[in-house]
Amino acid sequence: MKVSMRVVGSGDDLEELRAEVLKRGLDNTVTMDGRLEGERLCQAYHSASVFVFPTSWPEGFPTDLLEAMWAGAPLSRLARAEPATCSKRARMPPI
C-alpha cells in the first residue's frame, strides 16, 4: 500500500520538520506545502483522505476544523495533546 502525507501550514518548527523529512529520506512520501490560501487551500482540503489536526495549543474550535468539515474531509484531532508526544520539543523516534 502506498501512503503519502501532505503537510499544510506554517509555524516555528516548519524548517526543522522539513530537514527531518529529508534526513529520513521521506521527501518522496511527505509533501511540505507551507501556508496555503484561497483556491489552493480549498483544493488541499478536498483532496485529503483524512484531515489530521495535532496540536497542544489550547484552542476552543479552530477554523481549520470547520474548513475541513465543509470540504468533507474525515477528521482526526487530539483533544488534548500530551507534552511527551506532541510538545514543541518532542522528536520523531529513530528509525
N, C-alpha and C positions, 0 to 999 in steps of 0.2 A: 504494500500500500504506500503510495506516495503522499507525503504530508508536506504542507508548506505553511508558513506563518508570515503574515503581513503586519508590521508594527507601524501604527499611525500615531503621530503626536510628537510632542517635544517635551523637553524637561532638562533638568540639571544633569541627568545621567545618560543622555542620549549618545554622546560621543563615546563614553565608556562602554555602553551596550554595543554600539557599532564595532568597536575594537574587539570586544569579546566574541561577537559573531564571526569576525574574520579570523581571530585566533583559533577558534574551534572548527574552522572550515565549513561554516554553515551558510556562507554567503549565497549558495545556490538554493538554499531552503528558506532562509529568512530574508524578507524584503523590508528595508527600513525606509519608509516614505517620509518621515518627519511630519511637520504640520501640513494638513490639507484643509482647503476651504471650498465652499461652493460646490460646483458640479463634481469636482474630483473627490470631495469628501462623500457626497451622495453615492457616487459610484463605488467607493470603498465599502460603505455600509451595505449596499445592495449585493455586492459580490461576496460578502462574508458568509461562510458556513456557520460560524459562531462568532459572537462578539464577546470578548473577554475583557473585563474591566478590573484588573487587580490594583488595589490602592490601599494605602494605610492612612490616607488623609481623611479626616472626619467630615465627609461630605454628606449632606442630607439626601439629596436626589439629583445627581449630576445630569446636565442636559445631554451628555453623551449617551446615557441610557435611554432617554426619550427619543433621541435621533435614531439609535439602533432599533428600538421597538417600532418606530414609524417606518423604517426601512424593511421590517420583517425579519431581522436577524435574530436567531436564538441567542439568549443572553446567559452569561456566566459572570458572577461578581462575588468577590469575597465580601461578606457583610462587614467583617472587621478583621483586617489582616493582622497576623501575629508578627511582632517585631523580629522574631528569629527567622521568619521565612520571607518577609516582604519589606523589611526596613531598607532604608537607603544604603546601608552598609552590608546587606545580605549579598551573597555572591552565588553564582551558579556552581553546583558541585562539580568536582573534577571528572573528566571522562577517562 
